[in-house]
């Protein structure tokens, strides 16, 4: 099931679901106040082209990626590839990608996966894995990031945009989903 299928099945009032290639979205410049890209960049062949389009359609963006570039890459790469992850990041490389894509990172938050996620991925050892990852990240965050996968969420604006950012809680008017990507990009309307 794709993101388009999952969202379409919900029949959300006032939400239009459109398919796009990830590089050209059929909307006007700065049509949205906020674009949300959750677990998309690690799947995208041309990351900067994707970010350029996000920057074109929205005044600001929330972008989240897994931080999978760890010390044990021989083991990690086959796992990442199995999930379609072709781009791997650390917090530093993620920030660099955003900044070299003409985005200003106003906030960058690193966080752990949830207990529910760990239990889903490993029903037998999910609780233990979550406790180890969480404790490691709490006690030794730099060392933990070199060993385990965590998440990074950035709030970014175009480098030419005003530096102060205020998030607004709105309903999405259009939801886009990449053709082969089960994740989504949601764009929120401007005033």
Contact map, one row per residue, 1 for C-alpha under 8 A:
11101100000000000000000000000000000000000000000000000000000000000000000000000000000000000000000000000000000000000000000000000000000000000000000000000000000000000000000000000000000001000000000
11111100000000000000000000000000000000000000000000000000000000000000000000000000000000000000000000000000000000000000000000000000000000000000000000000000000000000000000000000000100111100000000
11111110000000000000000000000000000000000000000000000000000000000000000000000000000000000000000000000000000000000000000000000000000000000000000000000000000000000000000000000000110011110000000
01111111000000001110000000000000000000000000000000000000000000000000000000000000000000000000000000000000000000000000000000000000000000000000000000000000000000000000000000000001100001000000000
11111111100000000000000000000000000000000000000000000000000000000000000000000000000000000000000000000000000000000000000000000000000000000000000000000000000000000000000000000000000000000000000
11111111110000000000000000000000000000000000000000000000000000000000000000000000000000000000000000000000000000000000000000000000000000000000000000000000000000000000000000000000000000000000000
00111111111100001000000000000000000000000000000000000000000000000000000000000000000000000000000000000000000000000000000000000000000000000000000000000000000000000000000000000000000000000000000
00011111111100001000000000000000000000000000000000000000000000000000000000000000000000000000000000000000000000000000000000000000000000000000000000000000000000000000000000000000000000000000000
00001111111000000000000000000000000000000000000000000000000000000000000000000000000000000000000000000000000000000000000000000000000000000000000000000000000000000000000000000000000000000000000
00000111111100000000000000000000000000000000000000000000000000000000000000000000000000000000000000000000000000000000000000000000000000000000000000000000000000000000000000000000000000000000000
00000011111110100000000000000000000000000000000000000000000000000000000000000000000000000000000000000000000000000000000000000000000000000000000000000000000000000000000000000000000000000000000
00000011011111100000000000000000000000000000000000000000000000000000000000000000000000000000000000000000000000000000000000000000000000000000000000000000000000000000000000000000000000000000000
00000000001111100000000000000000000000000000000000000000000000000000000000000000000000000000000000000000000000000000000000000000000000000000000000000000000000000000000000000000000000000000000
00000000000111110000000000000000000000000000000000000000000000000000000000000000000000000000000000000000000000000000000000000000000000000000000000000000000000000000000000001000000000000000000
00000000001111111000000000000000000000000000000000000000000000000000000000000000000000000000000000000000000000000000000000000000000000000000000000000000000000000000000000011110000000000000000
00000000000001111100000000000000000000000000000000000000000000000000000000000000000000000000000000000000000000000000000000000000000000000000000000000000000000000000000000001110000000000000000
00010011000000111110000000000000000000000000000000000000000000000000000000000000000000000000000000000000000000000000000000000000000000000000000000000000000000000000000000000111100000000000000
00010000000000011111000000000000000000000000000000000000000000000000000000000000000000000000000000000000000000000000000000000000000000000000000000000000000000000000000000000111100000000000000
00010000000000001111100000000000000000000000000000000000000000000000000000000000000000000000000000000000000000000000000000000000000000000000000000000000000000000000000000000001111000000000000
00000000000000000111111111000000000000000000000000000000000000000000000000000000000000000000000000000000000000000000000000000000000000000000000000000000000000000000000000000001111000000000000
00000000000000000011111110000000000000000000000000000000000000000000000000000000000000000000000000000000000000000000000000000000000000000000000000000000000000000000000000000000011000000000000
00000000000000000001111110000000000000000001000001000000000000000000000000000000000000000000000000000000000000000000000000000000000000000000000000000000000000000000000000000000111000000000000
00000000000000000001111110000000000000000000000011001000000000000000000000000000000000000000000000000000000000000000000000000000000000000000000000000000000000000000000000000000000000000000000
00000000000000000001111111000000000000000000000000001000000000000000000000000000000000000000000000000000000000000000000000000000000000000000000000000000000000000000000000000000000000000000000
00000000000000000001111111100000000000000000000000001000100000000000000000000000000000000000000000000000000000000000000000000000000000000000000000000000000000000000000000000000000000000000000
00000000000000000001000111110000000000000000000000000000000000000000000000000000000000000000000000000000000000000000000000000000000000000000000000000000000000000000000000000000000000000000000
00000000000000000000000011111010000000000000000000000000100000000000000000000000000000000000000000000000000000000000000000000000000000000000000000000000000000000000000000000000000000000000000
00000000000000000000000001111110000000000000000000000000100000000000000000000000000000000000000000000000000000000000000000000000000000000000000000000000000000000000000000000000000000000000000
00000000000000000000000000111110000000000000000000000001110000000000000000000000000000000000000000000000000000000000000000000000000000000000000000000000000000000000000000000000000000000000000
00000000000000000000000000011111100000000000000000000011111000000000000000000000000000000000000000000000000000000000000000000000000000000000000000000000000000000000000000000000000000000000000
00000000000000000000000000111111100000000000000000000000110000000000000000000000000000000000000000000000000000000000000000000000000000000000000000000000000000000000000000000000000000000000110
00000000000000000000000000000111111000000000000000000000111000000000000000000000000000000000000000000000000000000000000000000000000000000000000000000000000000000000000000000000000000000011110
00000000000000000000000000000111111000000000000000000000011100000000000000000000000000000000000000000000000000000000000000000000000000000000000000000000000000000000000000000000000000000011111
00000000000000000000000000000001111100000000000000000000011111000000000000000000000000000000000000000000000000000000000000000000000000000000000000000000000000000000000000000000000000000011100
00000000000000000000000000000001111110000000000000000100110111000000000000000000000000000000000000000000000000000000000000000000000000000000000000000000000000000000000000000000000000001111000
00000000000000000000000000000000011111000000000000000000000011100000000000000000000000000000000000000000000000000000000000000000000000000000000000000000000000000000000000000000000000001110000
00000000000000000000000000000000001111111000000000000000000011110000000000000000000000000000000000000000000000000000000000000000000000000000000000000000000000000000000000000000000000011100000
00000000000000000000000000000000000111110000000000000000000001111000000000000000000000000000000000000000000000000000000000000000000000000000000000000000000000000000000000000000000000111000000
00000000000000000000000000000000000011111110000000000000000000111100000000000000000000000000000000000000000000000000000000000000000000000000000000000000000000000000000000000000000000110000000
00000000000000000000000000000000000011111111000000000000000000011000000000000000000000000000000000000000000000000000000000000000000000000000000000000000000000000000000000000000000010111000000
00000000000000000000000000000000000010111111001001000000000000001000000000000000000000100000000000000000000000000000000000000000000000000000000000000000000000000000000000000000000000000000000
00000000000000000000000000000000000000111111000000000000000000001100000000000000000111110000000000000000000000000000000000000000000000000000000000000000000000000000000000000000000000000000000
00000000000000000000000000000000000000111111100000000000000000000000000000000000000111100000000000000000000000000000000000000000000000000000000000000000000000000000000000000000000010000000000
00000000000000000000010000000000000000011111111001000000000000000000000000000000000001100000000000000000000000000000000000000000000000000000000000000000000000000000000000000000000000000000000
00000000000000000000000000000000000000000011111000000000000000000000000000000000000001100000000000000000000000000000000000000000000000000000000000000000000000000000000000000000000000000000000
00000000000000000000000000000000000000000001111111000000000000000000000000000000000000000000000000000000000000000000000000000000000000000000000000000000000000000000000000000000000000000000000
00000000000000000000000000000000000000001001111111100000000000000000000000000000000000000000000000000000000000000000000000000000000000000000000000000000000000000000000000000000000000000000000
00000000000000000000000000000000000000000000011111110000000000000000000000000000000000000000000010001000000000000000000000000000000000000000000000000000000000000000000000000000000000000000000
00000000000000000000001000000000000000000000011111111000000000000000000000000000000000000000000000000000000000000000000000000000000000000000000000000000000000000000000000000000000000000000000
00000000000000000000011000000000000000001001011111111100000000000000000000000000000000000000000000000000000000000000000000000000000000000000000000000000000000000000000000000000000000000000000
00000000000000000000000000000000000000000000001111111110000000000000000000000000000000000000000001001000000000000000000000000000000000000000000000000000000000000000000000000000000000000000000
00000000000000000000000000000000000000000000000111111111000000000000000000000000000000000000000000001000000000000000000000000000000000000000000000000000000000000000000000000000000000000000000
00000000000000000000001110000000000000000000000011111111100000000000000000000000000000000000000000000000000000000000000000000000000000000000000000000000000000000000000000000000000000000000000
00000000000000000000000000000000001000000000000001111111110010000000000000000000000000000000000000000000000000000000000000000000000000000000000000000000000000000000000000000000000000000000000
00000000000000000000000000000100000000000000000000111111111110000000000000000000000000000000000000000010000000000000000000000000000000000000000000000000000011000000000000000000000000000000000
00000000000000000000000000001100000000000000000000011111111000000000000000000000000000000000000000000000000000000000000000000000000000000000000000000000000000000000000000000000000000000000000
00000000000000000000000010111111001000000000000000001111111000000000000000000000000000000000000000000000000000000000000000000000000000000000000000000000000000000000000000000000000000000000000
00000000000000000000000000001111111000000000000000000111111110000000000000000000000000000000000000000000000000000000000000000000000000000000000000000000000000000000000000000000000000000010000
00000000000000000000000000000101110000000000000000000011111110000000000000000000000000000000000000000000000000000000000000000000000000000000000000000000000011001000000000000000000000000000000
00000000000000000000000000000000111000000000000000000010011111000000000000000000000000000000000000000000000000000000000000000000000000000000000000000000001111000000000000000000000000000000000
00000000000000000000000000000000011110000000000000000110011111100000000000000000000000000000000000000000000000000000000000000000000000000000000000000000011110000000000000000000000000000000000
00000000000000000000000000000000011111000000000000000000000111110000000000000000000000000000000000000000000000000000000000000000000000000000000000000000111100000000000000000000000000000000000
00000000000000000000000000000000000111100000000000000000000011111000000000000000000000000000000000000000000000000000000000000000000000000000000000000000111100000000000000000000000000000000000
00000000000000000000000000000000000011110000000000000000000001111100000000000000000000000000000000000000000000000000000000000000000000000000000000000011110000000000000000000000000000000000000
00000000000000000000000000000000000001111100000000000000000000111110000000000000000000001000000000000000000000000000000000000000000000000000000000000011100000000000000000000000000000000000000
00000000000000000000000000000000000000100100000000000000000000011111000000000000000000011000000000000000000000000000000000000000000000000000000000001111000000000000000000000000000000000000000
00000000000000000000000000000000000000000000000000000000000000001111110000000000000000011110000000000000000000000000000000000000000000000000000010001111000000000000000000000000000000000000000
00000000000000000000000000000000000000000000000000000000000000000111110000010001000000011100000000000000000000000000000000000000000000000000000000011100000000000000000000000000000000000000000
00000000000000000000000000000000000000000000000000000000000000000011111010000000000000011100000000000000000000000000000000000000000000000000000001001000000000000000000000000000000000000000000
00000000000000000000000000000000000000000000000000000000000000000011111110010000000000000100000000000000000000000000000000000000000000000000000011111000000000000000000000000000000000000000000
00000000000000000000000000000000000000000000000000000000000000000000111110000000000000000000000000000000000000000000000000000000000000000000000001100000000000000000000000000000000000000000000
00000000000000000000000000000000000000000000000000000000000000000000011111110000000000000000000000000000000000000000000000000000000000000000000000100000000000000000000000000000000000000000000
00000000000000000000000000000000000000000000000000000000000000000000111111111000000000000000000000000000000000000000000000000000000000000000000000000000000000000000000000000000000000000000000
00000000000000000000000000000000000000000000000000000000000000000000000111111100000000000000000000000000000000000000000000000000000000000000000000000000000000000000000000000000000000000000000
00000000000000000000000000000000000000000000000000000000000000000000000111111110000000000000000000000000000000000000000000000000000000000000000000000000000000000000000000000000000000000000000
00000000000000000000000000000000000000000000000000000000000000000001010111111111000000000000000000000000000000000000000000000000000000000000000000000000000000000000000000000000000000000000000
00000000000000000000000000000000000000000000000000000000000000000000000011111111100000000000000000000000000000000000000000000000000000000000000000000000000000000000000000000000000000000000000
00000000000000000000000000000000000000000000000000000000000000000000000001111111110000000000000000000000000000000000000000000000000000000000000000000000000000000000000000000000000000000000000
00000000000000000000000000000000000000000000000000000000000000000000000000111111111000000000000000000000000000000000000000000000000000000000000000000000000000000000000000000000000000000000000
00000000000000000000000000000000000000000000000000000000000000000001000000011111111111000000000000000000000000000000000000000000000000000000000000000000000000000000000000000000000000000000000
00000000000000000000000000000000000000000000000000000000000000000000000000001111111111000000000000000000000000000000000000000000000000000000000000000000000000000000000000000000000000000000000
00000000000000000000000000000000000000000000000000000000000000000000000000000111111110000000000000000000000000000000000000000000000000000000000000000000000000000000000000000000000000000000000
00000000000000000000000000000000000000000000000000000000000000000000000000000011111110000000000000000000000000000000000000000000000000000000000000000000000000000000000000000000000000000000000
00000000000000000000000000000000000000000110000000000000000000000000000000000001111111000000000000000000000000000000000000000000000000000000000000000000000000000000000000000000000000000000000
00000000000000000000000000000000000000000110000000000000000000000000000000000001111111110000000000000000000000000000000000000000000000000000000000000000000000000000000000000000000000000000000
00000000000000000000000000000000000000000111100000000000000000000000000000000001100111110000000000000000000000000000000000000000000000000000000000000000000000000000000000000000000000000000000
00000000000000000000000000000000000000001111100000000000000000000000000000000000000011111000000000000000000000000000000000000000000000000000000000000000000000000000000000000000000000000000000
00000000000000000000000000000000000000000100000000000000000000000111100000000000000011111100000000000000000000000000000000000000000000000000000000000000000000000000000000000000000000000000000
00000000000000000000000000000000000000000000000000000000000000001111100000000000000000111111110000000000000000000000000000000000000000000000000000000000000000000000000000000000000000000000000
00000000000000000000000000000000000000000000000000000000000000000011110000000000000000011111110000000000000000000000000000000000000000000000000010000000000000000000000000000000000000000000000
00000000000000000000000000000000000000000000000000000000000000000010000000000000000000001111111000000000000001000000000000000000000000000000000000000001000000000000000000000000000000000000000
00000000000000000000000000000000000000000000000000000000000000000000000000000000000000001111111100000000000000000000000000000000000000000000000000000000000000000000000000000000000000000000000
00000000000000000000000000000000000000000000000000000000000000000000000000000000000000001111111110000000000000000000000000000000000000000000000000000000000000000000000000000000000000000000000
00000000000000000000000000000000000000000000000000000000000000000000000000000000000000001111111111000000000000000000000000000000000000000000000000000000000000000000000000000000000000000000000
00000000000000000000000000000000000000000000000000000000000000000000000000000000000000000011111111100000100100000000000000000000000000000000000000000000000000000000000000000000000000000000000
00000000000000000000000000000000000000000000000000000000000000000000000000000000000000000001111111110000000000000000000000000000000000000000000000000000000000000000000000000000000000000000000
00000000000000000000000000000000000000000000000100000000000000000000000000000000000000000000111111111000000000000000000000000000000000000000000000000000000000000000000000000000000000000000000
00000000000000000000000000000000000000000000000000100000000000000000000000000000000000000000011111111111100000000000000000000000000000000000000000000000000100000000000000000000000000000000000
00000000000000000000000000000000000000000000000000000000000000000000000000000000000000000000001111111111100000000000000000000000000000000000000000000000000000000000000000000000000000000000000
00000000000000000000000000000000000000000000000000000000000000000000000000000000000000000000000111111110000000000000000000000000000000000000000000000000000000000000000000000000000000000000000
00000000000000000000000000000000000000000000000100110000000000000000000000000000000000000000000011111110000000000000000000000000000000000000000000000000000000000000000000000000000000000000000
00000000000000000000000000000000000000000000000000000000000000000000000000000000000000000000000001111111000000000000000000000000000000000000000000000000000001100000000000000000000000000000000
00000000000000000000000000000000000000000000000000000010000000000000000000000000000000000000000001111111100000000000000000000000000000000000000000000000000111100000000000000000000000000000000
00000000000000000000000000000000000000000000000000000000000000000000000000000000000000000000000001100111110000000000000000000000000000000000000000000000000111100000000000000000000000000000000
00000000000000000000000000000000000000000000000000000000000000000000000000000000000000000000001001100011111100000000000000000000000000000000000000000000011110000000000000000000000000000000000
00000000000000000000000000000000000000000000000000000000000000000000000000000000000000000000000000000001111100000000000000000000000000000000000000000000011110000010100000000000000000000000000
00000000000000000000000000000000000000000000000000000000000000000000000000000000000000000000000000000000111110000000000000000000000000000000000000000000011100000000000000000000000000000000000
00000000000000000000000000000000000000000000000000000000000000000000000000000000000000000000001000000000111111000000000000000000000000000000000000000001111000000000000000000000000000000000000
00000000000000000000000000000000000000000000000000000000000000000000000000000000000000000000000000000000001111100000000000000000000000000000000000000001110000000000000000000000000000000000000
00000000000000000000000000000000000000000000000000000000000000000000000000000000000000000010000000000000000111110000000000000000000000000000000000000111100000000000000000000000000000000000000
00000000000000000000000000000000000000000000000000000000000000000000000000000000000000000000000000000000000011111000000000000000000000000000000000000111000000000000000000000000000000000000000
00000000000000000000000000000000000000000000000000000000000000000000000000000000000000000000000000000000000001111100000000000000000011001000000000000110000000000000000000000000000000000000000
00000000000000000000000000000000000000000000000000000000000000000000000000000000000000000000000000000000000000111110110000000000010000000000000000000110000000000000000000000000000000000000000
00000000000000000000000000000000000000000000000000000000000000000000000000000000000000000000000000000000000000011111110000000000010000000000000000000000000000000000000000000000000000000000000
00000000000000000000000000000000000000000000000000000000000000000000000000000000000000000000000000000000000000001111111000000110010000000000000000000000000000000000000000000000000000000000000
00000000000000000000000000000000000000000000000000000000000000000000000000000000000000000000000000000000000000000111111100000000000000000000000000000000000000000000000000000000000000000000000
00000000000000000000000000000000000000000000000000000000000000000000000000000000000000000000000000000000000000001111111110000100000000000000000000000000000000000000000000000000000000000000000
00000000000000000000000000000000000000000000000000000000000000000000000000000000000000000000000000000000000000001111111111100110110000000000000000000000000000000000000000000000000000000000000
00000000000000000000000000000000000000000000000000000000000000000000000000000000000000000000000000000000000000000011111111111110000000000000000000000000000000000000000000000000000000000000000
00000000000000000000000000000000000000000000000000000000000000000000000000000000000000000000000000000000000000000001111111100100000000000000000000000000000000000000000000000000000000000000000
00000000000000000000000000000000000000000000000000000000000000000000000000000000000000000000000000000000000000000000111111100100000000000000000000000000000000000000000000000000000000000000000
00000000000000000000000000000000000000000000000000000000000000000000000000000000000000000000000000000000000000000000011111111100000000000000000000000000000000000000000000000000000000000000000
00000000000000000000000000000000000000000000000000000000000000000000000000000000000000000000000000000000000000000000011111111100000000000000000000000000000000000000000000000000000000000000000
00000000000000000000000000000000000000000000000000000000000000000000000000000000000000000000000000000000000000000000001001111110000000000000000000000000000000000000000000000000000000000000000
00000000000000000000000000000000000000000000000000000000000000000000000000000000000000000000000000000000000000000000001001111111100000000000000000000000000000000000000000000000000000000000000
00000000000000000000000000000000000000000000000000000000000000000000000000000000000000000000000000000000000000000010111111111111110000000000000000000000000000000000000000000000000000000000000
00000000000000000000000000000000000000000000000000000000000000000000000000000000000000000000000000000000000000000010011000011111111000000000000000000000000000000000000000000000000000000000000
00000000000000000000000000000000000000000000000000000000000000000000000000000000000000000000000000000000000000000000000000001111111100000000000000000000000000000000000000000000000000000000000
00000000000000000000000000000000000000000000000000000000000000000000000000000000000000000000000000000000000000000000010000001111111110000000000000000000000000000000000000000000000000000000000
00000000000000000000000000000000000000000000000000000000000000000000000000000000000000000000000000000000000000001110010000000111111111000000000000000000000000000000000000000000000000000000000
00000000000000000000000000000000000000000000000000000000000000000000000000000000000000000000000000000000000000000000000000000011111111100000000000000000000000000000000000000000000000000000000
00000000000000000000000000000000000000000000000000000000000000000000000000000000000000000000000000000000000000000000000000000001111111110000000000000000000000000000000000000000000000000000000
00000000000000000000000000000000000000000000000000000000000000000000000000000000000000000000000000000000000000010000000000000000111111111000000100010000000000000000000000000000000000000000000
00000000000000000000000000000000000000000000000000000000000000000000000000000000000000000000000000000000000000010000000000000000011111111100000000000000000000000000000000000000000000000000000
00000000000000000000000000000000000000000000000000000000000000000000000000000000000000000000000000000000000000000000000000000000001111111110000000000000000000000000000000000000000000000000000
00000000000000000000000000000000000000000000000000000000000000000000000000000000000000000000000000000000000000000000000000000000000111111111101100000000000000000000000000000000000000000000000
00000000000000000000000000000000000000000000000000000000000000000000000000000000000000000000000000000000000000010000000000000000000011111111111110000000000000000000000000000000000000000000000
00000000000000000000000000000000000000000000000000000000000000000000000000000000000000000000000000000000000000000000000000000000000001111111100000000000000000000000000000000000000000000000000
00000000000000000000000000000000000000000000000000000000000000000000000000000000000000000000000000000000000000000000000000000000000000111111100000000000000000000000000000000000000000000000000
00000000000000000000000000000000000000000000000000000000000000000000000000000000000000000000000000000000000000000000000000000000000000011111111100000000000000000000000000000000000000000000000
00000000000000000000000000000000000000000000000000000000000000000000000000000000000000000000000000000000000000000000000000000000000000011111111110000000000000000000000000000000000000000000000
00000000000000000000000000000000000000000000000000000000000000000000000000000000000000000000000000000000000000000000000000000000000000001001111111000000000000000000000000000000000000000000000
00000000000000000000000000000000000000000000000000000000000000000000000000000000000000000000000000000000000000000000000000000000000000011001111111100000000000000000000000000000000000000000000
00000000000000000000000000000000000000000000000000000000000000000000000000000000000000000000000000000000000000000000000000000000000010011001111111110000000000000000000000000000000000000000000
00000000000000000000000000000000000000000000000000000000000000000010010000000000000000000100000000000000000000000000000000000000000000001000111111111100000000000000000000000000000000000000000
00000000000000000000000000000000000000000000000000000000000000000000111000000000000000000000000000000000000000000000000000000000000000000000011111110000000000000000000000000000000000000000000
00000000000000000000000000000000000000000000000000000000000000000000011100000000000000000000000000000000000000000000000000000000000000000000001111111000000000000000000000000000000000000000000
00000000000000000000000000000000000000000000000000000000000000000001010000000000000000000000000000000000000000000000000000000000000010000000000111111100000000000000000000000000000000000000000
00000000000000000000000000000000000000000000000000000000000000000111110000000000000000000000000000000000000000000000000000000000000000000000000010111110000000000000000000000000000000000000000
00000000000000000000000000000000000000000000000000000000000000000111000000000000000000000000000000000000000001111000000000000000000000000000000010011111000000000000000000000000000000000000000
00000000000000000000000000000000000000000000000000000000000000011110000000000000000000000000000000000000000001111000000000000000000000000000000000001111100000000000000000000000000000000000000
00000000000000000000000000000000000000000000000000000000000000011110000000000000000000000010000000000000000111100000000000000000000000000000000000000111110000000000000000000000000000000000000
00000000000000000000000000000000000000000000000000000000000001111000000000000000000000000000000000000000000111000000000000000000000000000000000000000011111000000000000000000000000000000000000
00000000000000000000000000000000000000000000000000000000000011110000000000000000000000000000000000000000111110000000000000000000000000000000000000000001111100000000000000000000000000000000000
00000000000000000000000000000000000000000000000000000000000111100000000000000000000000000000000000000000111100000000000000000000000000000000000000000000111110000000000000000000000000000000000
00000000000000000000000000000000000000000000000000000000000111100000000000000000000000000000000001000011111000000000000000000000000000000000000000000000011111000000000000000000000000000000000
00000000000000000000000000000000000000000000000000000010001110000000000000000000000000000000000000000011110000000000000000000000000000000000000000000000001111101010000000000000000000000000000
00000000000000000000000000000000000000000000000000000010001100000000000000000000000000000000000000000111000000000000000000000000000000000000000000000000000111111000000000000000000000000000000
00000000000000000000000000000000000000000000000000000000000000000000000000000000000000000000000000000111000000000000000000000000000000000000000000000000000011111000000000000000000000000000000
00000000000000000000000000000000000000000000000000000000000000000000000000000000000000000000000000000000000000000000000000000000000000000000000000000000000001111100000000000000000000000000000
00000000000000000000000000000000000000000000000000000000001000000000000000000000000000000000000000000000000000000000000000000000000000000000000000000000000011111110000000000000000000000000000
00000000000000000000000000000000000000000000000000000000000000000000000000000000000000000000000000000000000000000000000000000000000000000000000000000000000000011111100000000000000000000000000
00000000000000000000000000000000000000000000000000000000000000000000000000000000000000000000000000000000010000000000000000000000000000000000000000000000000010001111100000000000000000000000000
00000000000000000000000000000000000000000000000000000000000000000000000000000000000000000000000000000000000000000000000000000000000000000000000000000000000000000111110000000000000000000000000
00000000000000000000000000000000000000000000000000000000000000000000000000000000000000000000000000000000010000000000000000000000000000000000000000000000000000000111111000000000000000000000000
00000000000000000000000000000000000000000000000000000000000000000000000000000000000000000000000000000000000000000000000000000000000000000000000000000000000000000001111100000000000000000000000
00000000000000000000000000000000000000000000000000000000000000000000000000000000000000000000000000000000000000000000000000000000000000000000000000000000000000000000111110000000000000000000000
00000000000000000000000000000000000000000000000000000000000000000000000000000000000000000000000000000000000000000000000000000000000000000000000000000000000000000000011111000000000000000000000
00000000000000000000000000000000000000000000000000000000000000000000000000000000000000000000000000000000000000000000000000000000000000000000000000000000000000000000001111100000000000000000000
00000000000000000000000000000000000000000000000000000000000000000000000000000000000000000000000000000000000000000000000000000000000000000000000000000000000000000000000111110000000000000001100
00000000000000000000000000000000000000000000000000000000000000000000000000000000000000000000000000000000000000000000000000000000000000000000000000000000000000000000000011111000000000000001000
00000000000000100000000000000000000000000000000000000000000000000000000000000000000000000000000000000000000000000000000000000000000000000000000000000000000000000000000001111110000000000111100
00000000000001110000000000000000000000000000000000000000000000000000000000000000000000000000000000000000000000000000000000000000000000000000000000000000000000000000000000111110000000000011100
00000000000000111100000000000000000000000000000000000000000000000000000000000000000000000000000000000000000000000000000000000000000000000000000000000000000000000000000000011111000000000111000
00000000000000111100000000000000000000000000000000000000000000000000000000000000000000000000000000000000000000000000000000000000000000000000000000000000000000000000000000011111100000011110000
00010000000000001111000000000000000000000000000000000000000000000000000000000000000000000000000000000000000000000000000000000000000000000000000000000000000000000000000000000111110000011110000
01110000000000001111010000000000000000000000000000000000000000000000000000000000000000000000000000000000000000000000000000000000000000000000000000000000000000000000000000000011111011111000000
00100000000000000011110000000000000000000000000000000000000000000000000000000000000000000000000000000000000000000000000000000000000000000000000000000000000000000000000000000001111111110000000
00000000000000000011110000000000000000000000000000000000000000000000000000000000000000000000000000000000000000000000000000000000000000000000000000000000000000000000000000000000111110000000000
01000000000000000000000000000000000000000000000000000000000000000000000000000000000000000000000000000000000000000000000000000000000000000000000000000000000000000000000000000000011111000000000
01100000000000000000000000000000000000010010000000000000000000000000000000000000000000000000000000000000000000000000000000000000000000000000000000000000000000000000000000000000111111110000000
11110000000000000000000000000000000000000000000000000000000000000000000000000000000000000000000000000000000000000000000000000000000000000000000000000000000000000000000000000000110111110000000
01100000000000000000000000000000000001110000000000000000000000000000000000000000000000000000000000000000000000000000000000000000000000000000000000000000000000000000000000000000110011111000000
00100000000000000000000000000000000011110000000000000000000000000000000000000000000000000000000000000000000000000000000000000000000000000000000000000000000000000000000000000011110011111100000
00000000000000000000000000000000001111010000000000000000000000000000000000000000000000000000000000000000000000000000000000000000000000000000000000000000000000000000000000000011100000111110000
00000000000000000000000000000000001110000000000000000000000000000000000000000000000000000000000000000000000000000000000000000000000000000000000000000000000000000000000000010111000000011111000
00000000000000000000000000000001111100000000000000000000010000000000000000000000000000000000000000000000000000000000000000000000000000000000000000000000000000000000000000011111000000001111100
00000000000000000000000000000001111000000000000000000000000000000000000000000000000000000000000000000000000000000000000000000000000000000000000000000000000000000000000001111100000000000111110
00000000000000000000000000000011110000000000000000000000000000000000000000000000000000000000000000000000000000000000000000000000000000000000000000000000000000000000000001011000000000000011111
00000000000000000000000000000011100000000000000000000000000000000000000000000000000000000000000000000000000000000000000000000000000000000000000000000000000000000000000000000000000000000001111
00000000000000000000000000000000100000000000000000000000000000000000000000000000000000000000000000000000000000000000000000000000000000000000000000000000000000000000000000000000000000000000111
